[in-house]
Amino acid sequence: MTNELVSCSALCRTFGSLKALDDLDLTLKRGRIVGLAAPNGAGKTTLIKILAGILQPTSGSALIDGRSPGVYTKSITSYMPDRPSFAEWMKVQDALDLFSDFYADFDLTKAGEICRILQLDPAARIRTLSKGTKEKLQLMLVMSRNAQLYLLDEPIAGVDPAARDFILHTIVAGYNENGTVLISTHLITDVEKLLDEVVFLQEGRLLLHRSADEIREAEGKSIDEYFRELFRFEAWKGEN
């Protein structure tokens, strides 16, 4: 097992004339929690969907554990999309059973414990759940896998502030210590205390990849403050 888990080289993805990802080079090591931040439309969700095996690159490569996204990488990758994806007729227990049957690394005991703490009733119909509760359910399922790579696309965007701390704790406590968590978010203030590294994208390109502590020490700012300053400067450059 090498320490390098994710490797993107000259990665491009276009949609017609739009370049969602443009010659992106990025390497992520194991055992890290990485924040992926960018303005809307800068390629965050596209990158996550490529790593999850949902989208194919237009050119370049994206490797997980040395392999292109496919059957093997999906078996070691746990993906949380940016919106709930369950059938409305299902019960919470149906979702638990589905994940347990489908993923060999799904820990049903861990899922049941998180379910209890999040006060998710196994008998509840998914259609009766609020948007925030559906996201809690989705996060519980994703983090109950003993995966190598966790891809979380805006995991706390629809969750009330009172529940965020516990959900963030669930992310830290739930992931495989030899794995890596990639969190796409615009709520940097809420997640930055978890982060080992940050990746900033700008118009589909890698703008910055640094350790969180290095940014705080070198810049004397929080990750959120540095993000806002950097992208104000980028926006100003684009206007001049």
TORFIKE-894368 format. One record per atom (N, C-alpha, C, O): residue in one letter; z, x, y. Coordinates in steps of 0.05 Angstrom, whole numbers, plus 5000, padded with zeros to 4 digits. Example, Ala and Ser with C-alpha at 12.3 -4.5 7.8 and 13.67 -1.06 7.14 Angstrom:
// residues 2
A515652644886A515652464910A515652644934A516952854934S514252574955S514352734979S515752585001S516152685023
This chain:
// residues 240
M500050174976M500050005000M500050185025M501950335029T497950155041T497850315066T499350165088T499949925086N500150315109N501650195131N499850025149N500849865164E497250065148E495349915164E494749655151E493749645128L495349425164L494849165152L492349035162L490748925147V491949045189V489548915201V487949125216V489049295231S485349125212S483549315226S481049165234S479449075217C480649145260C478149035271C476549255284C477649415300S473949265278S472249475289S469749355300S468149225286A469249405326A466849295340A466448995334A464148905330L468648855333L468548575325L467348395347L468348395369C465248245340C464048065359C463747785346C463247755322R464047585363R463547305355R462347165378R463547145400T459947055374T458646905395T458346615387T458146545364F458346445407F457746155404F455446095424F455946045447G453046105414G450746085431G450646335449G450546555440S450646285475S450546515494S453346615502S453646805516L455446475492L458246545498L459246755479L459146725455K460346975490K461647185474K464647125474K466047185493A465647025451A468446965449A470047225443A472147265454L468847395427L469947665422L467647865426L465447825417D468248085440D466148265449D466948555443D468448685458D465948655420D466448935412D469349005411D470249205423L470948845397L473848875396L474649075375L473849045351D476249265382D477449455364D480549415365D481749425386L481749365342L484649305341L485749375314L484549305293T487949515313T489349585289T492249485290T493649545310L493149355270L495949265268L497249375243L496049365221K499649485246K501049595223K502949385211K503449175222R504049455188R505849275174R508649265187R509449455200G510049045182G512849025191G513148995221G515149085232R511248875234R511248845263R511048545271R509748395257I512248475294I511748215306I510148265331I511148405350V507748165332V505848225354V505147975369V504447775358G505447995396G504647775413G501747815422G500948025430L500247595419L497447595427L497147415452L497347165449A496647525475A496647375500A494047415515A492947635515A493147205528A490647225543A490346965558A491446755551P488746965580P488046715593P486546535573P485446625553N486446275580N484946085563N482046175561N480746255581G480946155537G478146225532G477546515529G475246595529A479646685526A479246975524A478947065495A478547305491G479246885475G478646965448G480946965429G480647055406K483346875437K485746885420K485246725394K485646825372T484546475397T484246295374T481846385357T482046365332T479746485369T477446585354T478346815336T477546825313L479847005347L480747235331L482447135308L482147235285I484346955313I486046865292I484446715270I485046745246K482546555278K480946415258K479146605242K478646545218I478246815253I476747015237I478647145217I477947175194L481047225225L482947345207L483847155185L484347235162A483846895192A484646685173A482346615154A482746465134G479946715159G477646655142G476246395148G474746295132I476846285172I475646025180I472946075194I471045915190L472846285210L470346355224L469346625213L470946795204Q466746665214Q465546915206Q464847075231Q463946965251P465147345231P464347505254P461247485257P459847465238T460347505282T457447535287T456547815280T454447855269S458248005287S457848285279S460448435280S462448325289G460448685270G462848825268G464448745243G463448595226S466948835241S468548775218S471448715225S472548805245A472748545208A475548495209A476648515181A475748375163L478448705176L479548755150L482548695149L483948755168I483448575127I486248525122I486948665096I485748605075D488848855097D489449015073D486949135061D486649165037G485149225079G482749355071G480449185061G478449285052R480848915062R478848735052R477948535073R479448465091S475348465072S474348255090S475647985083S476247935060P475947815103P477147555098P475747405076P473247375076G477247305057G476147165033G478447065016G480647025025V477847034990V479846924972V482347094971V484546994972Y481947364969Y484347534967Y485947524993Y488447494991T484747555016T486247565041T487647295046T489847295058K486347075038K487746815042K490246795025K492046645032S490246935003S492546924985S494947084997S497247034988I494447255016I496647415028I497047345058I498647475072T495547145068T495647075096T496646785099T495646605086S498646745116S499746485121S498946405150S499746535169Y497446185152Y496146115178Y497245845188Y497245645174M498045855213M498945605227M496945555249M496845695269P495245345247P493245285268P494645175293P497045125293D493045145314D494145065340D494644765342D495544665362R494044615320R494744335320R495244255291R494044365272P497044055286P497743975259P495243885243P493443775254S495243945217S492843895201S493443745175S492143785155F495443565176F496243415152F495043135153F494643025175A494643025129A493842745128A496142565136A498442605128E495542365153E497642205165E499142035143E501441965148W497841975121W499141815100W501241965084W502941855071M501142235086M502942405070M505842375079M506442325102K507642425061K510442465067K511042755070K509442925061V513242825082V514043105085V514243235057V513343455053Q515343085038Q515543195011Q512743244999Q512443444983D510743085005D508043124995D506943395006D505643544991A507543465031A506643715042A508043945028A506844155023L510643915023L512144125008L510944174980L510444394972D510343954967D509243964940D506444094940D505744254923L504844024961L502144134963L502244434966L500844584953F503944534984F504144824989F505244964964F504345184957S507244834951S508344954927S506344984905S506345184891D504544784902D502444794881D500244984889D499045114871F499645004915F497245154923F497745454927F496045614922Y500245524936Y500745804942Y502845914923Y505145814922A502146124909A503946254889A506346374903A508446404891D506046454929D508246584943D510046394959D511646474975F509646134955F511245934970F514045914958F514345874934D516045934976D518845934967D519945654973D520645594996L520045484953L520945204956L523845184964L524545004979T525445374955T528345374963T528645434992T530145295006K527145635002K527245695031K526245465047K527345395068A524045335038A522945115052A524944885054A525144755075G526344825032G528244615033G530544665052G531544485065E531444915054E533544995072E532744965101E534144855118I530345065107I529245035135I528944745142I529544655164C527944595122C527544305126C530144175133C530343995151R532344255119R534944135124R535944205152R536944035167I535644455160I536644545186I535044415209I536144345230L532344385205L530644265225L530843955224L529543815240Q532443855205Q532843565203Q530243415197Q529643215209L528643535179L526243405170L526743245145L527443365124D526442985146D526942805124D524642825104D522442745111P525042915079P522842935060P521442675055P519142665047A522842445059A521742185054A520142075077A518841865075A520242215100A518842105124A515842135122A514842335112R514441925131R511541935133R510742115157R511942095178I508642275153I507842455174I506842305198I507242395221R505642065194R504641915217R506941815235R506441745258T509441805225T511641715241T512941945257T514741885274L512142185252L513442415265L512242465293L509942405298S513942555311S513042635337S511342885335S511343025315K509842945357K508143195357K509843445352K509043615337G512143455365G513843685362G514943715334G515143935323T515643485321T516643495294T514443575274T514943715255K511943485279K509743565262K509443875264K508744005244E509743985288E509544275290E511744415276E511444635265K514244305277K516444415262K515844415232K516344615219L514644195222L513944175194L511944395187L512144535166Q509944425204Q507844615198Q508944905198Q508245065181L510644965217L511845225219L513645285194L513545505183M515145085186M516845115163M515245185138M515945365123L512945045134L511245105111L510045385112L510045525093V509145455136V507845725139V509845945135V509146145121M512245925146M514246135144M515646145117M517146325112S515245935101S516445935074S514746075053S515546085030R512546185061R510946355044R511846645046R512546735068N511846795024N512447075025N509847225028N508947375011A508547185052A505947295057A506147575068A508247675075Q503847705071Q503647965084Q502947945114Q503748095130L501347735120L500447695148L500947395155L500047215141Y502347355177Y502847085187Y501347055213Y501747215232L499646855215L497946805238L498946545251L498546335239L500246565274L501446325287L500046275313L500346435332D498546055315D496945995339D498545795355D498645555348E499745885377E501445715395E503545565379E503445315379P505345705365P507245565348P509445405362P510645225349I509845445388I512045295402I510945135425I512545035442A508345105427A507144975451A508044685453A508444595476G508344545431G509044265433G511944205426G512643975421V513644405425V516344375416V518244365441V517844525459D520144195440D522044175463D523644425466D524244555446P524344495490P525744755495P528344785478P529045005470A529744565473A532244585458A531744685430A533544805418A529444635418A528844715391A527544985389A527345095367R526745095411R525145345410R526745585399R525645735383D529245605407D530845835398D531045835368D530846045355F531545605356F531845595327F529145655314F529045795294I526945545325I524345595314I523645895315I522546005296L524346025337L523846305340L525546465320L524646665308H528046375315H529746495295H528446465267H528546645251T527346235262T526046175237T523746375232T523346465210I522246435253I520046625251I521046905243I520047025224V523146995256V524347255250V525547265222V525147455208A527047065216A528447055190A526647005167A527147085144G524346875172G522646775150G520546975141G519646955118Y519847175158Y517447325149Y518247565131Y520447665133N516347635115N516547855096N516848115112N515148175129E518948275107E519448515123E517248715121E517048895139N515548705101N513248885099N510748755110N508648885110G511048515120G508748375132G508748395162G510548515174T506748265174T506548265203T506047985212T504647825199V507247915235V506847655248V505247695273V505947855290L503047545275L501447545300L501747275313L500847075302I502947275336I503547025351I501746995375I501947155394S499946805375S498446745398S499946545416S500846335406T500346615441T501946435458T501346475487T500546695496H501846265503H501846305532H504746275543H505146315567L506646225525L509446205532L510846475527L512646485510I510046675542I510946945536I513946975540I515247115525T515046845560T517846865566T519546785542T521546915536D518646575527D520146475505D520046665481D522046685466V517846805476V517546965452V517947255456V518147405436E518047355481E517947645484E520347795473E520048025466K522647665470K524947795458K524547855428K525948025417L522547725416L521947775388L520048005384L519948125362L518448075404L516048235400L516548535398L518148645413D515248655378D515148945376D512749055392D512949275403E510548905392E508148995406E506848755420E507348525413V505148815440V503648615453V500648695454V500048925457V498948495451V496048535453V495048335475V495548095473F493748445495F492548275516F489448285513F488348505511L488248055513L485348035512L484347935539L485647785553Q481948035547Q480647945571Q477747915565Q476348105559E476747665567E473947605562E472947715535E470847825533G474747685515G473947765488G474248055481G473648145459R475148215500R475548495496R478548565496R480148425508L479148795483L481948885484L482549015511L481349215519L484448895525L485249005551L487649195548L487849395562L489449125529L491849285526L493049235499L493149005489H494149445486H495649425462H497849635464H497349875460R500349545469R502549735473R505049615460R505249385455S507049795456S509649695446S511049545468S510749615492A512549345461A513949185481A515949355497A516249335521D517449535482D519449705495D518149905514D519149955536E515750005507E514350195524E513650055551E513850185572I512649815550I511949665574I514449635592I514349685616R516649545580R519049495595R520049745608R520849745632E520049975593E521050225604E519150345624E520050445645A516550345618A514650475636A514050315661A513750425683E513950055658E513249885681E515649765696E515349665718G517949765683G520349645695G520149345699G521249235718K518649215681K518148925683K518448805655K518248945635S518948535655S518748395630S515848375621S514048425637I515348305596I512648275586I511248055602I508848085609D512647835607D511447615622D510647705650D508447635660E512447845664E511847945691E509448135691E507648115708Y509348305671Y507148495670Y504448355664Y502448425675F504548155646F502147995640F501147865665F498747875671R502847735680R502047595704R500947785725R498947725738E502148015728E501248215747E498548325739E496648345756L498248385714L495748505704L493448315707L491248395715F493848065700F491647875701F491047775729F488847695735R493047785747R492447745776R490647965786R488747905800F491148215778F489548445786F486748415775F484748475789E486548335749E483848305737E482248095751E479848115755A483647865758A482247655772A481347745799A479147675808W483047905812W482348005839W479948195837W478148175854K479748365816K477448535813K474948375810K472848455820G475148155795G472847995790G471747855814G469447775815E473447825835E472647695859E471547885880E470547805901N471748145874N470948355894N468748535883N467848715897
